[in-house]
């Protein structure tokens, strides 16, 4: 698994309804196009603005005595 929670049936249904609606489908496509149109400066600005979120998380410490491959 990739660590993400599975979608509920309700979430799956909502996604299918969004995909079938031409206006919603175009809105998602436009958002994807806009996200890919950014420059390196835009990306650096985004990262700088969100550093507090990344810095707030701490890695988990795990200890093991099982070193088998």
PyMOL commands that set and color helices and strands:
alter all, ss='L'
color gray80, all
select helices_A, chain A and resi 9-20+22-36+40-49+51-56
alter helices_A, ss='H'
color red, helices_A
deselect
rebuild
show_as cartoon
